[in-house]
Each structure stands twice: as C-alpha cells, then as structure tokens.
Amino acid sequence: MVWERRRHPDLEADLDILLSDLCQEWNFCAGVTAKQLLEGGKPLTSKKFTDTVILAEGMVLANETNWIRRIKRKFVQRYGHEVSLRDYEI
C-alpha cells in the first residue's frame, strides 16, 4: 500500500485521508477523527496531531519516540508544522 498523495479541498476530509493512511500503513486505527482534531477552531499542530494519535492507541508518549518522529514527519510533509481551517488550501 502507498500513502495517499491526492489532497482533498476540505481540511477535515483531507485529515481523514491521512488518518486512514496511518491505519492502513501502520495500524494506528484507534478511531481519532479529523472532526475531533479540529474541535475548538485552533490551528492543529504536528505535536497535537501526533500526541493525539499515540495516546488514542493507549501508548505512553515517553516510550514512543520512534513513532512520534515518524507520525510527525508524515503530518509535516502534508501540512507543515501546523494547519487550520482558515489557512488551509491546496
């Protein structure tokens, strides 16, 4: 399987693509949704995204430096260090 490179013009839908890829490629399937990540309207940072995914899997952040680095890299490759509904465009 290959990471999805196509982008969706809606940020929520695009984040769901990334979350689906994490599930399919690395088995991070704990049910985090883009809607949850974007709740509150604040920009979504690579750290918040990564921490949320790791914690949803029941993992301990301090023990998962390798996964943190890999997931964060995928987010940054797609969005930069942060993304918001207001600033998102493809």
C-alpha positions in Angstrom: 0.0 0.0 0.0 1.1 3.5 -0.7 0.4 6.7 1.2 -2.3 8.8 -0.5 -0.8 11.8 -2.2 -4.1 13.3 -3.5 -5.4 16.1 -1.5 -9.0 17.0 -0.6 -10.0 20.6 -0.8 -11.7 20.3 2.6 -9.3 20.1 5.6 -11.5 17.7 7.6 -11.7 15.3 4.7 -8.0 15.6 4.0 -7.1 14.9 7.6 -9.3 11.8 7.5 -7.3 10.6 4.5 -4.1 11.0 6.5 -5.7 9.2 9.5 -6.8 6.4 7.1 -3.3 6.0 5.8 -2.0 5.8 9.3 -4.4 3.0 10.0 -3.7 1.1 6.8 0.0 1.5 6.7 1.0 1.4 10.4 -2.1 0.0 12.1 -2.9 3.2 14.1 -6.7 2.7 13.9 -7.9 3.9 17.3 -10.7 6.0 15.8 -9.3 9.5 16.0 -11.3 11.7 13.6 -10.4 14.9 11.9 -13.5 16.5 13.5 -12.1 15.8 17.0 -8.7 17.2 16.0 -10.2 20.4 14.6 -12.5 21.0 17.5 -12.2 24.4 19.0 -11.1 26.1 15.8 -7.4 26.5 16.9 -4.7 25.5 14.4 -3.7 21.9 14.5 0.0 21.5 15.2 2.1 18.5 14.3 2.7 17.9 18.0 -1.0 17.9 18.9 -1.8 15.6 16.0 1.0 13.1 16.9 0.3 13.1 20.6 -3.5 12.5 20.0 -2.8 9.6 17.7 -0.3 8.0 20.1 -2.5 8.4 23.1 -5.6 7.1 21.4 -3.7 3.9 20.8 -3.1 3.6 24.5 0.6 4.2 24.2 2.8 6.2 26.5 4.4 9.2 24.8 7.7 8.9 26.7 8.1 5.4 25.3 7.3 6.0 21.7 9.9 8.4 20.4 10.3 6.5 17.1 6.6 6.5 16.4 6.3 10.1 17.4 9.1 11.1 14.9 7.5 9.0 12.1 4.0 10.3 12.5 5.1 13.9 13.0 7.1 13.6 9.8 4.0 12.5 7.8 2.0 15.4 9.2 4.7 18.0 8.4 5.2 16.6 4.9 1.5 17.1 4.2 0.7 20.4 6.1 3.8 21.9 7.5 4.1 22.3 11.3 0.5 23.5 11.7 -2.7 23.7 9.7 -6.0 25.5 10.3 -9.4 25.6 8.6 -8.8 29.3 7.9 -5.4 28.9 6.2 -5.8 25.5 4.5 -5.7 25.4 0.8 -4.4 23.1 -1.8 
